[in-house]
């Protein structure tokens, strides 16, 4: 297990354990707040990729809460979080607020969000034109988003990554495949996963409309120099 995997699990367990926290003495609140600040620091370091520092700060948080519990000032039990793997997929060409909200929502369904970025060949076959960013670039951008645990590039068979990952939940965007249609495809392949669809777009964002807007704005600008 690498250090970032260890930190991710540590954070998931800590977050689950916080549900059992009960402050018995009001004087302990300031120290609990300090512990939570260390916990939030660890999440920040995880997002920045500094997982060693993240492990140090979250161990400080656990140490403070352990000491308060031993003094009888709080009730708090360490709980191991159940791993819930969430799967999401898309082209993610030109990231916009709608993508961020979708990934944020998908990550809230479990504690590990795996994202599949479509291959360039699949994108071109479906859309009829090439993506602005190549698959490796799109995967790099998506992987840098805080809600994403791991990102992969898809395959020609879009169900193959689902078979390999065996997620507990498949998160669909509002404009993606019909839920019942996907469930049928999954049953035919012997895949057992819950399918949940996001309700609606965020402010009607779409990559296609953004590309059209860019063309209208820049291509008609007389001062634009290529």
C-alpha positions as CSV (number, residue, x, y, z in Angstrom):
1,X,0.0,0.0,0.0
2,X,1.5,3.4,-1.0
3,X,1.5,6.3,1.4
4,X,-1.4,8.2,-0.4
5,X,-3.5,5.0,-0.3
6,X,-2.8,4.7,3.4
7,X,-3.7,8.4,4.0
8,X,-7.0,8.1,2.0
9,X,-8.1,5.1,4.1
10,X,-7.0,6.9,7.3
11,X,-9.1,9.9,6.4
12,X,-12.1,7.7,5.5
13,X,-11.9,5.9,8.8
14,X,-11.4,9.2,10.7
15,X,-14.4,10.7,9.0
16,X,-16.6,7.7,9.9
17,X,-15.3,7.8,13.5
18,X,-16.3,11.4,13.9
19,X,-20.0,10.3,13.8
20,X,-19.4,8.7,17.3
21,X,-18.0,11.9,18.8
22,X,-19.8,13.3,21.8
23,X,-18.3,16.2,23.9
24,X,-18.9,15.5,27.6
25,X,-17.1,18.6,29.0
26,X,-17.4,22.0,27.3
27,X,-13.8,22.7,28.2
28,X,-12.7,20.1,25.6
29,X,-14.3,21.9,22.7
30,X,-11.2,24.0,21.9
31,X,-9.0,20.9,21.7
32,X,-11.6,19.1,19.6
33,X,-11.5,22.1,17.2
34,X,-7.8,21.8,17.0
35,X,-8.0,18.1,16.2
36,X,-10.5,18.9,13.4
37,X,-8.2,21.5,12.1
38,X,-5.4,18.9,11.9
39,X,-7.9,16.6,10.1
40,X,-8.8,19.3,7.6
41,X,-5.0,19.9,7.1
42,X,-4.6,16.2,6.2
43,X,-7.3,16.4,3.6
44,X,-5.6,19.5,2.1
45,X,-2.2,17.6,2.0
46,X,-3.9,14.6,0.3
47,X,-5.2,16.9,-2.4
48,X,-1.8,18.4,-2.9
49,X,-0.1,15.0,-3.0
50,X,2.0,15.6,0.1
51,X,0.7,12.4,1.8
52,X,3.6,12.1,4.3
53,X,2.7,15.4,5.9
54,X,-1.0,14.4,5.7
55,X,-0.3,11.3,7.7
56,X,1.5,13.3,10.3
57,X,-1.3,15.9,10.7
58,X,-4.1,13.3,10.9
59,X,-2.1,11.3,13.5
60,X,-2.0,14.5,15.6
61,X,-5.8,14.7,15.3
62,X,-6.3,11.1,16.4
63,X,-3.8,11.6,19.3
64,X,-5.7,14.6,20.6
65,X,-9.0,12.8,20.5
66,X,-7.5,9.7,22.1
67,X,-6.2,11.8,25.0
68,X,-9.5,13.6,25.5
69,X,-11.3,10.2,25.6
70,X,-8.8,8.8,28.1
71,X,-9.4,11.8,30.3
72,X,-13.2,11.2,30.1
73,X,-13.8,14.5,28.4
74,X,-15.3,13.1,25.2
75,X,-16.8,9.9,23.9
76,X,-15.2,8.8,20.7
77,X,-14.7,5.4,19.0
78,X,-12.4,4.5,16.2
79,X,-14.5,3.0,13.4
80,X,-13.2,1.4,10.2
81,X,-15.1,2.8,7.2
82,X,-16.7,0.3,4.8
83,X,-15.2,0.8,1.4
84,X,-17.8,1.9,-1.1
85,X,-16.5,2.2,-4.7
86,X,-18.2,4.6,-7.0
87,X,-17.7,4.5,-10.8
88,X,-18.2,7.5,-13.1
89,X,-17.3,8.0,-16.8
90,X,-17.3,10.7,-19.4
91,X,-15.3,12.5,-22.0
92,X,-14.5,15.5,-19.7
93,X,-13.3,17.7,-22.7
94,X,-13.0,21.2,-21.4
95,X,-13.8,20.9,-17.7
96,X,-16.5,23.3,-16.5
97,X,-18.6,23.8,-13.2
98,X,-21.1,21.1,-14.3
99,X,-18.3,18.5,-14.4
100,X,-17.1,19.6,-10.9
101,X,-20.6,19.4,-9.4
102,X,-21.1,16.0,-11.0
103,X,-17.9,14.6,-9.6
104,X,-18.6,16.1,-6.2
105,X,-22.0,14.5,-6.2
106,X,-20.7,11.2,-7.4
107,X,-18.0,11.2,-4.7
108,X,-20.7,11.7,-2.0
109,X,-22.2,8.4,-2.9
110,X,-19.3,6.4,-1.5
111,X,-15.7,7.0,-0.2
112,X,-13.7,6.2,-3.4
113,X,-14.6,7.7,-6.7
114,X,-13.0,6.0,-9.8
115,X,-13.4,7.9,-13.0
116,X,-13.0,6.6,-16.6
117,X,-12.1,9.1,-19.3
118,X,-13.2,8.1,-22.7
119,X,-10.6,7.1,-25.3
120,X,-9.9,9.6,-28.2
121,X,-11.1,7.0,-30.7
122,X,-14.4,6.5,-28.8
123,X,-14.9,10.2,-28.5
124,X,-14.3,10.8,-32.2
125,X,-16.6,7.9,-33.2
126,X,-19.5,9.1,-31.0
127,X,-19.1,12.9,-31.5
128,X,-18.0,12.9,-35.1
129,X,-15.0,15.2,-34.3
130,X,-11.8,15.0,-32.3
131,X,-11.6,16.2,-28.7
132,X,-9.8,19.5,-27.8
133,X,-7.6,17.6,-25.3
134,X,-6.2,14.2,-25.9
135,X,-7.1,11.3,-23.6
136,X,-3.9,11.5,-21.5
137,X,-4.4,15.3,-21.0
138,X,-8.1,14.8,-20.0
139,X,-7.1,12.1,-17.6
140,X,-4.5,14.3,-16.0
141,X,-6.9,17.1,-15.5
142,X,-9.7,14.9,-14.1
143,X,-7.2,13.2,-11.8
144,X,-6.2,16.6,-10.3
145,X,-9.8,17.2,-9.1
146,X,-10.1,16.7,-5.3
147,X,-13.1,14.5,-5.4
148,X,-11.5,11.8,-7.6
149,X,-9.6,8.9,-6.1
150,X,-8.2,7.4,-9.3
151,X,-8.7,8.0,-13.0
152,X,-8.3,5.6,-15.9
153,X,-8.6,5.8,-19.7
154,X,-11.5,3.7,-21.0
155,X,-11.6,1.0,-23.6
156,X,-13.5,0.3,-26.8
157,X,-15.9,-1.8,-24.7
158,X,-17.3,0.7,-22.2
159,X,-18.5,-2.0,-19.8
160,X,-15.0,-3.6,-19.5
161,X,-13.7,-1.1,-16.9
162,X,-16.8,-1.7,-14.9
163,X,-16.2,-5.5,-15.0
164,X,-12.7,-5.0,-13.9
165,X,-13.3,-2.4,-11.1
166,X,-16.5,-4.1,-9.7
167,X,-17.9,-0.9,-8.2
168,X,-20.7,-0.8,-5.7
169,X,-22.3,2.2,-7.4
170,X,-22.4,3.6,-10.9
171,X,-23.0,7.4,-11.0
172,X,-24.6,8.7,-14.2
173,X,-24.7,12.3,-15.4
174,X,-28.1,13.8,-16.3
175,X,-27.4,13.4,-20.0
176,X,-25.8,10.0,-19.9
177,X,-27.4,6.6,-20.8
178,X,-30.8,5.7,-19.5
179,X,-30.8,4.0,-16.1
180,X,-32.9,1.0,-17.1
181,X,-31.0,0.5,-20.3
182,X,-27.7,0.4,-18.4
183,X,-29.1,-1.9,-15.8
184,X,-30.1,-4.4,-18.5
185,X,-26.7,-4.2,-20.0
186,X,-25.1,-4.8,-16.6
187,X,-27.4,-7.8,-15.9
188,X,-26.5,-9.3,-19.3
189,X,-22.8,-9.1,-18.3
190,X,-23.4,-10.4,-14.8
191,X,-22.4,-7.1,-13.2
192,X,-24.0,-6.3,-9.9
193,X,-23.9,-2.6,-9.1
194,X,-26.4,0.1,-8.0
195,X,-27.1,2.7,-10.7
196,X,-27.9,6.3,-9.6
197,X,-28.4,9.2,-11.9
198,X,-27.9,12.9,-11.1
199,X,-31.1,14.9,-11.3
200,X,-30.2,17.8,-13.5
201,X,-27.4,19.8,-15.1
202,X,-25.7,22.6,-13.2
203,X,-26.8,25.9,-14.8
204,X,-27.1,24.1,-18.1
205,X,-23.3,23.9,-18.7
206,X,-22.1,21.7,-21.5
207,X,-18.7,21.4,-23.2
208,X,-20.3,21.7,-26.7
209,X,-22.0,25.0,-25.9
210,X,-18.7,26.3,-24.4
211,X,-16.8,25.4,-27.6
212,X,-19.5,27.2,-29.7
213,X,-19.3,30.2,-27.4
214,X,-15.5,30.3,-27.8
215,X,-15.8,30.2,-31.5
216,X,-18.4,33.0,-31.6
217,X,-16.3,35.2,-29.2
218,X,-12.9,34.7,-30.8
219,X,-13.5,34.0,-34.4
220,X,-15.6,37.1,-34.8
221,X,-13.2,39.3,-32.9
222,X,-11.5,41.5,-35.5
223,X,-8.6,42.1,-33.1
224,X,-8.0,38.4,-32.7
225,X,-4.6,37.4,-34.1
226,X,-4.0,33.7,-34.6
